[in-house]
């Protein structure tokens, strides 16, 4: 009897046989990662070096000092590019047209009219031979008054603001990748050096074009400086210290915002120099104190171990404790291995977390401007609008930092972020819809009282919205730094910070278009808050968890169930580790491969 075709037997494949690539489009992270030494830095390396000891605390303090100077630079636009209060002392003759808003007022200049003051507002397009411009920000002269950037030239002011923010966005994206590739310390040092070069060059600009161009590079370097300090601070701390040390730096940045008006007042009426030039020099010169960081600030030990720079890691550990772990001796021959943020696209869960945090950061900063604009009185003078905008934002930032500490300690990162996002959405929706309905149906006859109540409620909701949106932005950035693996933490954090920069860009864009489309702008961001509330439920909770070091660690950060398992309930089918691994390998089975016997019957369960 002829034997039939031999039945294939499901046997284990030889270990040396090359495995075919998976068909689902995702790479196997466990195969792409080289064997790592001491994978748990927070639980092994740092405790062996004394934990969060004196040396680590000194380095963290060194990251706090520049935070005050960064606050100066980030809010310098409020003084360098502040809108002045002006009058036209010599209008053009032969019947000039003065445009206020959308109505044109024809004015015929006569001998008696010349020299008669005509008020100027920031949204007015006019023609005038000579302006008398006065600042209300502590300076007697700034960039706007220096080159008469009013009326038809007012758009150049918005371009200057735009260039600084665009430079920051590019800086976060580029410097984040460089920090992952070459290290945190090189980015810090290079950013400081070029910050001094471009920052001081801004003070000697001879026209607005040169000013805007140099401000772009100043924003680029400031972004690299901010990013590298943030990462170094996070990577120096143990889990229990990360948030508190970050909030101290946030307080110092807000302190720079509060001190900035006093610095501007000191720069007023200097001999032989314009006030804005002296202010710019005083903002940049403190960064000279960071030049010794070249010698006193080391590279991140966490990054060195994660990227297999074991030789440098051994030297740093010997310097700290004079004893080298024996495991280091066996891996010193390994070559450094760097990872780019592009590898994020090959993960299953991590890229979703980054996208959610980017949208949160963009929404928080974008809607913050909407609330600030709603709080201002459109009929108020320029000086009053400046005071309301600047000092209210500074006070709200202080209140936010004070409220974040107990809120995060009680609710955690994800709970705090979700709570503040819900408050932001409620404040936005109430301001957009409910106030108009109340005024329309409850106070039909008393229009004065209706407008007064609407205005007061609008201001109240704006303050609440600014408070909660600032908290959302701050927590989104910190959240990203905690869940992003060390090997790509610079790139991941750069994406979230760049998204925040895009949110900030909405302010000069709206001003450039004279606030046209403001209501639609607010409606879009209000809809984004509702989307963010749903997406936030997908994020993990990183409180008291060690920082992930590799992409494998970052992929293991998954959302914990909201409801815990109760005793007596039926367990899930996939409870045994072996069964779970067997099921996870099904999607990697190439066509034609025979599954082990019993697999199909197991899956039918």
C-alpha positions in Angstrom: 0.0 0.0 0.0 1.5 3.3 -1.1 2.1 5.7 1.6 0.2 8.9 1.4 1.7 12.3 1.6 3.5 12.9 4.8 1.5 15.1 7.2 3.5 18.1 8.4 4.4 18.0 12.0 4.3 21.2 14.0 7.8 21.2 15.5 9.9 24.0 16.9 11.9 25.8 14.3 15.7 25.8 14.7 17.0 28.8 16.6 19.5 29.6 13.8 16.9 29.8 11.1 16.1 33.2 10.0 12.6 34.3 10.9 10.5 36.0 8.3 9.4 39.6 9.0 5.9 40.1 10.5 3.1 40.9 8.2 1.3 43.4 10.3 3.6 46.4 9.6 5.1 46.6 13.1 8.7 45.7 13.9 9.6 43.4 16.8 10.9 45.8 19.3 12.6 43.0 21.3 14.7 42.2 18.3 15.6 45.8 17.5 17.0 46.5 21.0 20.4 45.4 21.9 21.0 43.8 25.4 21.0 46.6 27.8 23.0 46.9 31.0 21.1 47.8 34.2 17.7 48.3 32.5 16.1 49.9 35.6 18.2 53.0 36.2 15.8 54.3 38.8 15.9 51.1 40.8 19.5 50.1 40.3 21.9 52.7 39.1 20.8 55.8 40.9 20.3 54.1 44.3 23.8 52.7 44.1 25.1 56.2 43.6 23.3 57.5 46.6 19.9 58.1 45.2 18.8 61.7 44.9 21.8 62.8 46.9 23.8 66.0 47.3 25.5 65.8 43.8 22.2 65.3 42.0 20.5 68.1 43.9 23.3 70.5 43.0 22.9 69.6 39.3 19.2 70.2 39.6 19.8 73.6 41.1 22.0 74.4 38.2 19.0 73.7 35.9 16.8 76.1 37.9 19.0 79.1 37.6 18.6 79.6 33.8 14.8 79.2 34.2 14.6 82.8 35.5 16.5 84.1 32.4 14.4 82.0 30.1 11.3 83.7 31.6 12.8 87.1 30.6 13.3 86.0 27.0 10.0 84.3 26.5 8.0 87.4 27.6 10.3 90.1 26.0 7.9 90.6 23.2 5.4 92.3 25.5 8.0 95.1 25.9 10.1 95.1 22.7 7.0 95.0 20.5 4.3 96.6 22.7 1.8 98.8 20.9 2.2 102.5 21.8 -0.5 105.1 22.4 0.0 107.7 19.7 -1.3 110.9 18.1 -0.8 112.2 14.7 0.7 115.7 15.0 1.1 116.4 11.3 -1.4 114.6 8.9 -1.0 114.6 5.2 -2.6 117.4 3.3 -4.8 117.3 0.1 -7.6 115.3 1.8 -6.3 112.2 3.4 -8.5 109.3 4.2 -8.4 108.0 7.8 -9.6 104.4 8.3 -10.9 103.3 11.6 -12.1 99.7 11.5 -14.2 99.5 8.3 -15.4 103.1 8.1 -13.4 105.8 6.3 -13.5 109.3 7.7 -12.4 111.9 5.2 -10.3 114.6 6.7 -9.2 117.8 4.9 -6.1 119.2 6.4 -5.9 123.0 6.6 -3.3 125.3 8.1 -5.3 125.3 11.3 -5.6 121.5 11.3 -1.9 120.8 11.0 -0.6 120.0 14.5 -4.0 119.1 15.8 -3.6 115.7 17.6 -5.5 112.8 16.0 -5.6 109.7 18.2 -4.1 106.4 17.0 -5.3 102.9 17.7 -3.6 99.7 16.8 -6.2 98.6 14.3 -6.3 101.9 12.3 -4.8 102.3 8.8 -3.9 105.9 8.2 -1.5 108.3 6.6 0.5 110.7 8.7 3.8 112.6 8.3 4.7 112.7 12.0 3.6 110.6 14.9 3.9 111.2 18.6 4.0 107.7 20.2 4.0 107.0 23.9 4.6 103.6 25.5 2.9 102.4 28.7 5.2 99.4 29.4 8.1 101.1 31.3 10.2 101.9 28.3 10.3 105.3 26.5 11.2 103.7 23.2 10.9 100.2 21.7 11.0 98.6 18.2 7.6 99.9 17.2 8.4 103.5 18.1 12.0 103.3 16.7 10.9 102.5 13.2 7.3 103.8 13.3 5.6 100.4 12.9 2.1 101.8 12.9 -0.7 102.1 10.4 0.4 100.5 7.2 3.5 99.1 8.8 1.8 97.6 11.8 1.9 94.1 10.2 5.6 94.0 10.6 5.1 93.8 14.4 3.1 90.7 14.0 5.7 89.2 11.7 8.4 89.9 14.3 6.3 88.0 16.9 5.6 85.3 14.4 9.3 84.8 13.6 10.3 84.3 17.2 7.6 81.6 17.7 8.5 79.8 14.4 12.1 79.8 15.4 11.1 78.1 18.7 9.1 75.5 16.9 12.0 74.6 14.6 14.3 74.6 17.6 12.2 72.1 19.6 12.0 69.7 16.6 15.6 69.9 15.5 17.3 70.1 18.9 15.2 67.3 20.3 16.5 64.9 17.6 20.1 66.2 18.2 19.7 65.6 21.9 18.8 62.0 21.3 21.6 61.5 18.8 24.6 63.4 20.4 23.5 63.9 24.0 21.9 66.5 26.2 25.0 68.3 27.2 26.2 69.3 23.7 22.7 70.7 22.9 22.9 72.7 26.2 26.3 74.2 25.5 25.7 74.9 21.8 22.3 76.6 22.6 23.9 78.8 25.2 26.8 79.9 23.0 24.5 80.8 20.0 21.9 82.3 22.3 24.6 84.8 23.4 25.6 85.5 19.8 22.1 86.0 18.2 20.6 87.5 21.3 23.2 90.3 21.5 23.0 90.8 17.7 19.3 91.5 18.0 20.1 94.6 20.1 22.2 96.1 17.3 19.6 95.5 14.5 19.4 98.5 12.1 16.0 97.7 10.6 12.9 95.6 11.4 13.9 92.9 8.8 17.2 92.2 10.5 15.4 92.3 13.9 12.9 89.7 12.8 15.5 87.4 11.3 17.7 87.5 14.3 14.7 86.9 16.6 14.0 83.7 14.6 17.5 82.3 15.5 17.2 83.6 19.1 13.9 81.6 19.5 15.6 78.6 17.9 18.5 78.7 20.5 16.1 79.4 23.4 14.1 76.3 22.4 17.2 74.1 22.5 18.2 75.6 25.9 14.7 75.0 27.4 14.5 71.5 26.0 17.9 70.3 27.2 17.4 71.7 30.7 14.0 70.1 31.0 15.3 66.7 30.0 18.4 66.8 32.2 16.2 67.8 35.2 13.8 64.9 34.6 16.6 62.4 34.1 18.5 63.4 37.3 15.5 62.8 39.6 14.0 59.7 41.1 10.3 59.1 40.6 9.2 60.8 43.8 11.1 64.0 43.0 10.4 64.6 39.4 7.3 66.6 39.5 8.3 68.8 42.5 11.6 69.7 40.9 9.9 70.6 37.6 7.4 72.8 39.3 10.2 74.8 41.1 11.6 75.6 37.6 8.1 76.6 36.5 7.8 79.0 39.5 11.2 80.6 38.5 10.0 81.1 34.9 6.9 82.8 36.2 9.1 84.8 38.5 11.0 86.0 35.4 7.7 87.1 33.9 6.8 89.1 37.1 10.2 90.7 37.4 10.3 91.7 33.7 8.4 95.0 34.2 10.9 96.1 36.8 13.8 95.2 34.5 12.2 97.3 31.7 11.8 100.2 34.1 15.6 100.1 34.9 16.3 100.4 31.2 14.5 103.6 30.7 16.3 106.8 29.4 19.8 105.4 29.2 22.3 107.9 27.5 23.4 107.2 24.0 21.3 104.0 23.8 17.8 103.2 22.9 15.8 101.7 25.8 14.9 98.5 23.9 18.5 97.9 23.1 19.5 98.1 26.7 16.6 95.8 27.7 17.6 93.2 25.1 21.2 93.3 26.4 20.1 92.9 30.0 17.9 89.9 29.0 20.8 88.1 27.2 23.8 88.9 29.4 22.8 86.7 32.3 23.2 83.7 30.1 27.0 84.3 30.3 26.7 82.7 33.8 26.0 79.4 32.0 29.4 79.3 30.2 31.0 77.3 33.1 28.4 74.6 32.5 30.8 73.3 29.8 33.0 72.0 32.6 30.8 71.5 35.6 27.6 70.0 34.1 28.0 66.3 33.0 26.2 64.3 30.4 23.1 62.5 31.5 24.1 59.1 32.9 20.7 57.7 32.1 21.2 58.6 28.4 24.7 57.2 28.3 23.5 53.8 29.6 20.4 53.7 27.4 22.5 54.4 24.3 25.3 51.9 25.3 28.0 54.5 25.9 29.4 52.2 28.5 32.9 53.7 28.6 31.7 57.2 29.5 29.2 55.6 31.9 31.9 53.8 33.7 34.0 56.9 34.1 31.1 58.9 35.4 30.2 56.2 37.9 33.8 55.9 39.1 33.9 59.7 39.6 30.7 59.5 41.7 31.3 56.5 43.9 34.8 55.1 43.1 33.3 51.6 42.5 32.3 50.4 39.0 29.6 47.7 38.6 31.1 44.4 37.5 28.5 44.1 34.7 30.1 47.1 32.9 33.4 45.2 32.3 31.6 42.7 30.1 29.9 45.2 27.8 32.6 47.8 27.3 33.3 46.5 23.8 29.7 47.3 22.6 29.3 50.1 20.2 27.0 53.0 21.0 23.5 52.6 19.6 21.4 55.7 18.9 17.6 55.8 18.1 15.7 58.4 16.2 12.2 59.6 16.9 11.1 58.1 13.6 11.2 54.7 15.2 8.1 55.8 17.2 6.0 55.0 14.1 6.8 51.3 14.4 5.3 51.0 17.9 1.7 50.0 18.7 0.8 52.1 21.7 3.5 54.7 22.3 2.8 56.8 19.1 -0.8 57.1 20.1 0.2 58.6 23.5 2.4 61.1 21.9 -0.3 62.2 19.4 -2.8 62.6 22.3 -0.3 64.8 24.2 0.5 66.9 21.2 -3.2 67.6 20.6 -3.6 68.5 24.3 -0.6 70.8 24.3 -1.8 72.5 21.1 -5.3 72.9 22.5 -4.2 74.2 25.8 -2.0 77.0 24.4 -4.4 77.8 21.6 -7.5 78.2 23.7 -5.5 80.1 26.3 -5.3 83.0 23.8 -9.0 82.8 23.2 -9.8 83.2 26.9 -7.3 86.1 27.2 -8.9 87.9 24.2 -12.4 87.4 25.7 -11.3 88.9 29.0 -10.1 92.2 27.4 -12.5 95.1 26.9 -12.4 95.9 23.2 -13.0 99.6 23.9 -10.2 99.8 26.5 -7.0 101.8 25.6 -3.8 100.1 24.6 -2.2 100.6 28.0 -5.1 99.0 29.9 -5.2 96.1 27.5 -1.4 95.5 28.1 -1.9 95.6 31.9 -4.9 93.2 31.8 -3.1 90.8 29.4 0.3 90.7 31.0 -0.3 91.0 34.7 -3.4 88.8 34.7 -1.6 86.0 32.8 1.3 86.3 35.3 -1.0 86.0 38.3 -2.9 83.1 36.7 0.4 81.3 36.0 1.3 81.6 39.7 -2.1 80.3 40.8 -1.8 77.4 38.3 1.6 76.3 39.6 0.2 76.5 43.2 -2.8 74.4 42.3 -1.0 71.8 40.3 1.1 70.5 43.2 -1.8 69.3 45.4 -4.0 68.3 42.4 -1.3 66.0 40.9 -0.4 64.6 44.3 -4.1 63.7 44.9 -5.3 62.7 41.4 -2.1 61.7 39.6 -0.9 62.8 36.2 -3.7 61.4 34.2 -6.5 62.4 36.6 -5.2 65.9 37.0 -4.9 66.4 33.3 -8.4 65.0 32.7 -9.8 67.3 35.4 -8.3 70.5 34.1 -9.3 69.6 30.5 -12.9 69.1 31.6 -12.8 72.5 33.4 -11.4 74.1 30.2 -14.1 72.6 28.1 -16.9 73.7 30.4 -15.5 77.3 30.7 -15.3 77.5 26.9 -18.7 76.1 26.2 -20.4 78.2 28.8 -18.7 81.3 27.5 -19.7 80.6 23.9 -23.3 79.5 24.3 -24.9 79.7 27.7 -24.3 83.4 28.4 -26.0 84.4 25.1 -29.0 82.2 25.9 -29.4 83.6 29.4 -29.2 87.2 28.2 -31.6 86.5 25.3 -34.4 84.8 27.3 -34.1 86.2 30.8 -33.3 89.9 30.3 -35.0 90.9 27.1 -36.0 94.4 28.1 -33.1 95.6 30.3 -30.3 95.5 27.7 -27.9 97.5 29.9 -28.2 95.0 32.7 -28.0 92.1 30.3 -24.8 93.4 28.7 -23.3 94.0 32.1 -24.0 90.5 33.4 -22.7 89.0 30.2 -19.5 91.0 30.4 -18.9 90.0 34.1 -19.7 86.3 33.5 -17.5 86.3 30.4 -14.5 87.7 32.4 -15.1 85.1 35.1 -15.2 82.2 32.7 -12.2 83.6 30.9 -10.1 83.6 34.1 -11.2 80.1 34.9 -10.4 79.0 31.3 -7.0 80.6 31.4 -6.2 78.9 34.7 -7.2 75.4 33.6 -5.7 75.7 30.0 -2.4 76.7 31.5 -2.5 73.7 33.8 -3.3 71.4 30.8 -0.3 72.7 28.8 2.1 72.3 31.7 0.9 68.8 32.6 0.9 67.7 28.9 4.6 68.6 28.6 5.6 66.9 31.9 3.5 63.9 31.0 5.3 63.4 27.8 8.7 63.7 29.5 7.7 60.8 31.9 6.3 58.3 29.4 8.8 58.9 26.5 11.8 56.4 26.5 15.2 57.8 27.2 16.5 56.9 23.8 14.0 59.3 22.1 12.9 61.5 25.0 14.3 64.6 23.2 12.4 64.0 20.0 9.2 63.1 21.8 9.3 66.1 24.1 10.3 68.3 21.1 7.1 67.2 19.3 4.9 68.2 22.3 6.7 71.5 22.8 6.5 72.3 19.1 2.7 71.6 19.3 2.5 74.1 22.1 4.3 76.6 19.9 1.7 76.1 17.1 -0.9 76.9 19.7 0.9 80.1 20.6 1.1 81.0 16.9 -2.7 81.5 16.8 -2.3 84.8 18.8 -0.1 86.7 16.2 -2.1 85.2 13.3 -5.4 86.4 14.7 -3.8 89.9 15.4 -2.5 90.0 11.9 -6.0 89.4 10.5 -7.4 92.0 12.9 -9.2 89.3 15.0 -11.4 88.3 12.0 -12.7 84.8 12.5 -12.2 84.9 16.3 -15.5 83.2 17.1 -14.8 80.3 14.7 -11.3 80.1 16.1 -12.7 79.7 19.7 -15.3 77.2 18.5 -12.6 74.9 16.9 -10.5 74.8 20.0 -13.6 74.2 22.2 -14.4 71.2 20.0 -10.8 70.0 20.5 -11.2 70.1 24.2 -14.1 67.6 24.0 -12.0 65.3 21.8 -9.1 65.5 24.2 -11.3 64.5 27.1 -12.1 61.2 25.3 -8.5 60.6 24.3 -7.0 61.2 27.7 -8.6 58.1 29.0 -6.2 56.1 26.8 -3.1 57.4 28.5 -1.2 55.5 31.2 -0.5 56.7 34.7 3.3 57.3 35.2 3.2 58.5 38.8 5.8 56.7 41.0 6.9 54.7 37.9 10.5 54.5 36.7 11.3 56.3 33.5 11.2 54.0 30.4 14.7 53.6 28.9 14.1 51.8 25.6 11.3 51.6 23.1 10.3 48.2 24.7 9.9 50.0 28.1 7.9 52.8 26.5 5.6 50.3 24.7 4.9 48.5 28.0 3.4 51.7 29.4 -0.2 51.0 28.8 -3.4 52.2 30.3 -4.5 50.6 33.6 -8.1 49.5 33.9 -10.3 52.0 35.6 -12.1 49.3 37.6 -10.0 46.7 39.5 -10.8 43.0 39.5 -13.2 41.8 42.2 -12.8 38.6 44.1 -15.1 35.9 42.8 -15.4 37.3 39.3 -14.5 35.1 36.3 -11.0 35.8 35.1 -10.1 36.6 31.5 -9.4 33.7 29.2 -5.8 34.8 28.6 -4.6 34.5 32.1 -1.6 32.2 31.8 1.6 33.9 30.6 2.2 31.0 28.1 -1.2 31.4 26.6 -0.9 35.1 26.3 2.4 34.8 24.6 1.0 32.2 22.2 -1.9 34.5 21.3 0.4 37.5 20.8 2.5 35.5 18.2 -0.5 34.7 16.0 -0.3 38.0 14.1 3.4 37.3 13.3 2.7 33.9 11.7 3.7 34.1 8.0 1.7 32.5 5.3 2.2 28.7 5.1 3.6 28.2 8.6 1.9 25.4 10.5 0.6 26.4 13.9 1.2 24.1 16.9 -1.4 21.5 17.4 -4.3 22.7 19.6 -3.8 26.4 18.8 -6.9 26.7 16.7 -9.0 24.9 19.2 -7.6 27.3 21.9 -8.5 30.3 19.8 -12.1 29.1 19.3 -12.6 29.4 23.0 
